[in-house]
Amino acid sequence: MDAQSFDNLGISDDILQSLRRMKFETPTEVQALTIAPFATGADLLVQAPTGTGKTAAFGIPLIQKIDKELQGTQALILCPTRELAMQIATVMRSIAQCRPWIRIATIYGGESMAKQLAKLHHTPHIIVATPGRLMDHLQRRTINLHAVRTVVLDEADRLLDMGFRRDMEKILAQTPQSRQTVMFSATMPQEVYIVAGQFQQHTEEISVEQQSAAVDLVKQYYTVIGTEGKNEALYARLKANNYPLSLVFVNMKHRAARLATQLQKQGIRADALHGDMNQSQRDRVMGQYRLGKLEVLVATDVAARGIDVKNIDAVINFDIPMDDESYVHRIGRTGRAQQAGLSYTFVLEDEADRLRKMIKMLRLDITPTEDSPPLPEPVAPPPPSPGSKPKPRSFRSFGGRGRGGRRTTF
């Protein structure tokens, strides 16, 4: 299929007009691959990293499917954070600007229930929600999902990471079994496949590789550091460059809070963002960061999903990411909107092989900082013991019971 233009994707003229107003010229890969099968009503499992245009990939066909004559909420989009819910709703409203009769409501924690009840007074065609607050409304019977025809689970891996699986099960149990279910996930751990088998039928899988353009705009550096030298290296980097806005990533939430406190003691305006914070705390920190009242935000990968802050001067990987996708998501935040950015990754000596693999897999153009010692030599694997036999390769297979007892196999 020629997907060099949105004109070739079966999109209606009024929505094409909206896309032109949004300055959307050509579809991204995930949009080109997803829009047509989504429009047919197929259940989809889409692997698509952040920044590849996935919101429009489901937003365009979803807006097109809304029927003005039908009563009740027709579509539900579940996502893990308030910030992401707000971003999705903004994009959806832009796509729907030529269909002003479409009502879109955002439902998330941290906003007054009275305000949300006012949004729900005129039943929205589309609800964009976080699971916790949606569960509150379902228990109060202020939202009815019996007419939902399409459910989108955005960032399914993060929904599962944040412990929302049981809520997802309860929510989807209140939608018709005949619904279309579309899942988007940046990574594909086994639990995503299990949940897909539970919620979907005859699933069509779509996989999109990370677009390299944003990463290519980032000047990437690494520094090999001793076990005890990370804090000092971070202080030195921040003090020497005096970045107005920087984002520091760590792998564990307890480290985020501790490191932010240590930075504050060094006279650096810093705060943390992690999964143990409630919504009001997250809002306070993000508000200060957006206004430039904080110089440094220390965050975990889960907490940082949905952050949309422009002009971040540098991303610093205090901890090397645990997977390749996370590295791309992290450093892409400083190279958005065709602007060059900077990233630094601190690498312990025993993490050298991890960095080498990441360089190979992602084809990174990453260089050592001037003060970095060379990477330690690769560690050779131990020779096999005499008489030992190689273990046979194992392949992952999954078969789960889909809706209606049908077997879904990936």
C-alpha positions as CSV (number, residue, x, y, z in Angstrom):
1,M,0.0,0.0,0.0
2,D,1.3,3.5,-0.9
3,A,1.1,5.4,2.4
4,Q,3.0,8.4,1.4
5,S,-0.2,10.4,1.9
6,F,-3.1,10.3,4.3
7,D,-5.3,10.4,1.2
8,N,-4.4,6.7,0.6
9,L,-5.6,5.5,4.0
10,G,-9.4,5.7,3.5
11,I,-9.8,8.7,5.7
12,S,-12.8,10.9,5.2
13,D,-12.5,14.4,3.7
14,D,-13.4,16.3,6.8
15,I,-10.8,14.5,8.9
16,L,-8.2,15.0,6.2
17,Q,-9.0,18.7,6.5
18,S,-8.4,18.5,10.2
19,L,-5.0,16.8,9.6
20,R,-4.0,19.6,7.1
21,R,-4.9,22.2,9.8
22,M,-2.7,20.2,12.2
23,K,0.2,20.4,9.7
24,F,0.2,16.6,9.3
25,E,1.6,16.0,5.8
26,T,2.6,12.3,5.6
27,P,1.7,9.4,7.9
28,T,4.3,7.9,10.2
29,E,5.0,4.2,9.9
30,V,2.7,3.3,12.8
31,Q,-0.1,5.4,11.3
32,A,0.3,3.9,7.9
33,L,0.2,0.3,9.3
34,T,-2.5,0.8,11.9
35,I,-5.2,3.1,10.5
36,A,-6.7,0.8,7.9
37,P,-6.9,-2.4,10.0
38,F,-8.2,-0.3,12.9
39,A,-11.0,1.0,10.7
40,T,-12.1,-2.6,9.9
41,G,-12.8,-3.3,13.6
42,A,-9.9,-5.8,14.0
43,D,-8.3,-6.4,17.4
44,L,-4.8,-5.1,17.2
45,L,-1.6,-5.5,19.3
46,V,0.7,-2.7,18.2
47,Q,4.3,-2.4,19.4
48,A,5.2,1.3,18.9
49,P,7.6,3.4,20.9
50,T,6.8,6.8,22.3
51,G,7.2,9.6,19.7
52,T,6.2,7.6,16.6
53,G,2.8,9.1,16.2
54,K,0.7,6.4,17.8
55,T,-2.0,8.7,19.3
56,A,-3.0,9.8,15.8
57,A,-2.7,6.2,14.7
58,F,-5.7,5.2,16.8
59,G,-7.2,8.7,17.1
60,I,-7.9,9.2,13.3
61,P,-9.9,5.9,12.8
62,L,-11.5,6.2,16.2
63,I,-12.9,9.7,15.4
64,Q,-14.0,8.5,12.0
65,K,-15.9,5.5,13.6
66,I,-18.0,7.7,16.0
67,D,-21.7,7.6,15.0
68,K,-23.6,10.8,15.7
69,E,-26.9,8.9,15.9
70,L,-25.9,6.4,18.5
71,Q,-26.6,7.0,22.2
72,G,-24.0,6.2,24.9
73,T,-20.2,6.3,25.1
74,Q,-18.8,4.6,22.0
75,A,-15.1,4.5,22.7
76,L,-12.8,4.2,25.8
77,I,-9.1,5.0,25.9
78,L,-7.2,3.8,29.0
79,C,-3.8,5.1,29.8
80,P,-1.5,5.0,32.8
81,T,-1.1,8.7,33.8
82,R,-3.0,12.0,34.0
83,E,-0.4,13.7,31.8
84,L,-0.8,11.2,29.0
85,A,-4.6,11.3,29.2
86,M,-4.5,15.1,28.7
87,Q,-2.2,14.8,25.8
88,I,-4.3,12.1,24.1
89,A,-7.5,14.2,24.6
90,T,-5.8,17.3,23.1
91,V,-4.8,15.3,19.9
92,M,-8.2,13.7,19.6
93,R,-10.0,17.1,19.8
94,S,-7.7,18.5,17.1
95,I,-8.5,15.5,14.9
96,A,-12.2,16.0,15.6
97,Q,-12.2,19.8,15.0
98,C,-14.2,19.3,11.7
99,R,-16.8,17.3,13.7
100,P,-17.5,19.7,16.6
101,W,-20.4,17.6,17.7
102,I,-18.1,14.9,19.0
103,R,-17.8,15.1,22.8
104,I,-14.5,13.9,24.4
105,A,-14.1,13.7,28.2
106,T,-10.9,13.2,30.2
107,I,-11.3,11.3,33.5
108,Y,-8.3,11.1,35.9
109,G,-7.4,11.4,39.6
110,G,-6.5,14.8,41.0
111,E,-9.5,16.6,39.4
112,S,-12.6,17.2,41.4
113,M,-15.4,14.7,41.0
114,A,-17.9,17.5,40.6
115,K,-16.1,18.9,37.6
116,Q,-15.9,15.4,36.0
117,L,-19.6,14.8,36.7
118,A,-20.3,18.1,34.8
119,K,-18.4,16.7,31.8
120,L,-20.4,13.5,32.0
121,H,-23.8,15.2,32.2
122,H,-24.0,15.2,28.4
123,T,-22.7,11.6,27.7
124,P,-19.4,11.8,25.9
125,H,-18.8,9.8,22.7
126,I,-15.2,9.2,23.8
127,I,-13.7,8.8,27.3
128,V,-10.0,9.1,27.9
129,A,-9.3,7.8,31.4
130,T,-6.8,6.5,33.9
131,P,-8.0,3.2,35.5
132,G,-8.2,4.3,39.1
133,R,-10.5,7.3,38.6
134,L,-12.6,5.4,36.0
135,M,-13.1,2.6,38.6
136,D,-14.4,5.3,41.0
137,H,-17.0,6.4,38.5
138,L,-18.0,2.8,37.7
139,Q,-18.6,2.1,41.4
140,R,-20.7,5.3,41.7
141,R,-22.5,4.3,38.5
142,T,-21.8,7.8,36.9
143,I,-20.3,6.1,33.8
144,N,-21.9,3.4,31.7
145,L,-19.8,1.4,29.3
146,H,-22.5,-0.9,27.9
147,A,-22.5,0.8,24.5
148,V,-18.7,0.9,24.0
149,R,-17.7,-0.4,20.7
150,T,-13.9,0.2,20.8
151,V,-11.4,0.1,23.7
152,V,-7.8,1.3,23.3
153,L,-5.2,0.3,26.0
154,D,-2.4,2.8,25.5
155,E,1.0,2.1,26.9
156,A,-0.2,-1.4,28.0
157,D,3.2,-2.3,29.4
158,R,3.1,0.7,31.8
159,L,-0.4,0.0,32.8
160,L,0.7,-3.4,33.9
161,D,4.0,-2.1,35.5
162,M,1.9,0.3,37.6
163,G,-0.3,-2.5,38.9
164,F,-3.5,-1.8,36.9
165,R,-4.2,-5.3,35.6
166,R,-7.0,-6.0,38.0
167,D,-8.7,-2.7,37.3
168,M,-8.4,-3.3,33.6
169,E,-10.1,-6.6,33.9
170,K,-13.0,-5.1,35.9
171,I,-13.3,-2.2,33.5
172,L,-13.4,-4.4,30.4
173,A,-15.9,-6.8,32.0
174,Q,-18.4,-3.9,31.9
175,T,-18.0,-3.4,28.1
176,P,-19.6,-5.6,25.4
177,Q,-17.8,-8.8,24.5
178,S,-18.3,-7.8,20.8
179,R,-16.1,-4.7,21.3
180,Q,-12.9,-4.0,19.3
181,T,-9.8,-4.0,21.6
182,V,-6.6,-2.3,20.5
183,M,-3.5,-2.5,22.6
184,F,-0.4,-0.2,22.1
185,S,2.8,-1.1,24.0
186,A,6.4,0.2,23.7
187,T,7.8,-3.1,24.9
188,M,6.3,-6.6,24.7
189,P,6.9,-8.6,27.9
190,Q,5.1,-11.9,28.4
191,E,2.4,-10.3,30.5
192,V,1.3,-8.1,27.6
193,Y,0.8,-11.2,25.5
194,I,-1.2,-12.8,28.3
195,V,-3.4,-9.8,28.7
196,A,-3.9,-9.7,24.9
197,G,-5.0,-13.3,24.9
198,Q,-7.5,-12.5,27.7
199,F,-9.0,-9.4,26.1
200,Q,-8.7,-9.9,22.3
201,Q,-9.8,-12.3,19.5
202,H,-8.1,-13.1,16.2
203,T,-5.4,-10.5,17.0
204,E,-3.4,-8.9,14.3
205,E,0.1,-7.9,15.4
206,I,1.9,-4.7,14.2
207,S,5.4,-3.9,15.1
208,V,7.1,-0.5,14.5
209,E,10.7,0.2,15.1
210,Q,11.8,3.3,16.9
211,Q,12.2,6.2,14.5
212,S,15.9,7.2,14.6
213,A,15.5,10.8,13.6
214,A,15.0,12.1,17.2
215,V,17.9,10.1,18.5
216,D,20.1,11.2,15.7
217,L,19.5,14.8,16.7
218,V,20.9,14.1,20.2
219,K,24.7,14.4,20.9
220,Q,25.3,11.3,23.0
221,Y,28.1,10.8,25.5
222,Y,29.1,8.2,28.1
223,T,31.3,8.3,31.1
224,V,32.8,5.2,32.7
225,I,32.6,5.8,36.5
226,G,33.7,3.9,39.6
227,T,31.0,2.5,41.9
228,E,31.3,5.4,44.4
229,G,31.8,8.2,41.8
230,K,28.3,8.7,40.3
231,N,27.1,11.5,42.7
232,E,30.3,13.5,42.2
233,A,30.1,13.1,38.5
234,L,26.5,14.3,38.4
235,Y,27.3,17.3,40.6
236,A,30.3,18.2,38.4
237,R,28.3,17.8,35.1
238,L,25.4,20.0,36.4
239,K,27.6,22.7,37.9
240,A,29.9,23.0,34.9
241,N,27.1,23.4,32.4
242,N,24.5,25.2,34.4
243,Y,21.6,23.7,32.3
244,P,18.3,25.6,32.8
245,L,16.4,22.3,32.5
246,S,17.8,18.8,32.8
247,L,16.2,15.4,33.3
248,V,18.1,12.8,35.3
249,F,16.9,9.1,35.0
250,V,17.4,6.4,37.7
251,N,16.1,2.8,37.6
252,M,14.6,2.7,41.1
253,K,12.0,5.0,42.7
254,H,13.7,5.1,46.1
255,R,16.9,6.3,44.4
256,A,15.0,9.2,42.7
257,A,13.9,10.7,46.0
258,R,17.3,10.2,47.7
259,L,19.2,11.7,44.7
260,A,16.9,14.7,44.5
261,T,17.5,15.4,48.2
262,Q,21.3,15.1,47.7
263,L,21.2,17.6,44.8
264,Q,19.2,20.0,46.9
265,K,21.9,19.9,49.6
266,Q,24.4,20.9,46.9
267,G,22.3,24.1,46.2
268,I,20.7,22.7,43.0
269,R,17.0,23.3,42.5
270,A,15.9,19.7,42.1
271,D,12.9,17.4,42.8
272,A,11.9,13.8,42.1
273,L,9.1,12.1,40.2
274,H,8.4,8.5,40.9
275,G,5.6,5.9,41.2
276,D,5.0,6.3,45.0
277,M,3.8,9.9,44.6
278,N,0.1,10.7,44.5
279,Q,-1.4,12.9,41.7
280,S,-1.3,16.2,43.6
281,Q,2.4,15.7,44.4
282,R,3.1,14.8,40.7
283,D,1.2,17.9,39.6
284,R,3.1,20.2,42.0
285,V,6.5,18.9,40.8
286,M,5.6,19.0,37.1
287,G,4.2,22.5,37.5
288,Q,7.4,23.8,39.0
289,Y,9.5,22.0,36.3
290,R,7.5,23.4,33.4
291,L,7.7,27.0,34.9
292,G,11.5,26.6,35.3
293,K,11.4,26.8,39.1
294,L,13.3,23.5,39.1
295,E,16.6,23.0,37.3
296,V,16.7,19.2,37.6
297,L,14.0,16.6,37.6
298,V,15.0,13.1,38.8
299,A,12.7,10.5,37.5
300,T,12.1,6.8,36.9
301,D,11.0,5.5,33.5
302,V,7.4,4.7,34.6
303,A,6.9,8.1,36.2
304,A,8.4,10.0,33.3
305,R,5.9,8.5,30.7
306,G,3.6,11.3,29.6
307,I,6.0,14.2,30.4
308,D,5.8,16.7,27.6
309,V,8.2,19.6,28.5
310,K,9.9,21.5,25.7
311,N,13.5,22.8,25.7
312,I,15.0,20.2,28.0
313,D,18.7,20.9,27.6
314,A,20.2,17.6,28.7
315,V,19.1,14.1,29.7
316,I,21.5,12.3,32.1
317,N,21.2,8.6,32.6
318,F,22.4,8.3,36.2
319,D,21.7,4.6,35.9
320,I,22.1,2.9,32.5
321,P,18.7,1.8,31.3
322,M,17.6,-1.7,31.8
323,D,16.4,-2.2,28.2
324,D,17.1,-0.6,24.8
325,E,13.7,0.9,24.4
326,S,14.1,2.9,27.6
327,Y,17.3,4.4,26.3
328,V,15.6,5.7,23.2
329,H,12.6,7.0,25.2
330,R,14.9,8.8,27.6
331,I,17.2,10.6,25.3
332,G,14.5,11.5,22.8
333,R,13.1,13.9,25.3
334,T,16.0,16.3,24.7
335,G,15.9,16.1,20.9
336,R,12.2,16.8,20.1
337,A,10.8,19.2,17.5
338,Q,13.9,19.0,15.3
339,Q,16.0,20.6,18.1
340,A,19.4,19.2,19.0
341,G,19.8,17.9,22.5
342,L,22.5,16.4,24.8
343,S,22.6,13.1,26.7
344,Y,25.1,11.6,29.1
345,T,25.1,8.0,30.3
346,F,27.0,7.0,33.4
347,V,28.4,3.5,33.0
348,L,29.9,1.4,35.8
349,E,32.9,-0.7,34.8
350,D,30.9,-3.9,35.1
351,E,28.2,-2.5,32.8
352,A,30.6,-2.0,29.9
353,D,29.2,-5.1,28.1
354,R,25.7,-3.8,28.5
355,L,26.7,-0.5,26.8
356,R,28.4,-2.4,24.0
357,K,25.3,-4.4,23.3
358,M,23.1,-1.3,23.4
359,I,25.5,0.5,20.9
360,K,25.2,-2.5,18.6
361,M,21.5,-3.0,18.8
362,L,20.6,0.7,18.5
363,R,23.5,1.6,16.2
364,L,24.3,4.5,18.6
365,D,26.6,7.3,17.7
366,I,27.8,7.7,21.3
367,T,31.3,8.9,22.3
368,P,33.2,9.1,25.6
369,T,33.4,12.4,27.5
370,E,36.9,13.9,27.7
371,D,37.2,12.9,31.4
372,S,36.1,9.3,30.8
373,P,38.5,6.4,31.0
374,P,38.3,3.8,28.1
375,L,35.7,1.1,28.3
376,P,37.1,-2.0,30.0
377,E,37.8,-4.9,27.6
378,P,35.0,-7.3,27.0
379,V,34.8,-10.2,29.4
380,A,35.3,-13.5,27.5
381,P,32.7,-16.3,28.4
382,P,34.2,-19.2,30.3
383,P,35.1,-22.2,28.1
384,P,32.6,-25.1,28.3
385,S,33.6,-27.9,30.7
386,P,34.8,-31.1,29.1
387,G,31.9,-33.4,28.0
388,S,29.2,-30.7,28.5
389,K,26.5,-30.4,25.9
390,P,25.0,-27.2,24.6
391,K,21.5,-26.4,25.9
392,P,18.8,-26.5,23.2
393,R,17.3,-23.2,22.2
394,S,13.9,-22.5,23.6
395,F,11.3,-20.5,21.8
396,R,8.5,-18.6,23.5
397,S,5.0,-19.6,22.5
398,F,1.8,-18.3,23.8
399,G,-1.7,-19.5,23.6
400,G,-4.4,-17.9,25.7
401,R,-8.2,-18.1,25.9
402,G,-9.6,-15.0,24.2
403,R,-13.1,-13.7,24.7
404,G,-15.9,-16.2,24.1
405,G,-13.5,-19.1,24.8
406,R,-11.7,-18.7,21.5
407,R,-8.0,-19.5,21.4
408,T,-5.7,-16.6,20.5
409,T,-2.2,-17.5,19.4
410,F,0.7,-15.2,18.8
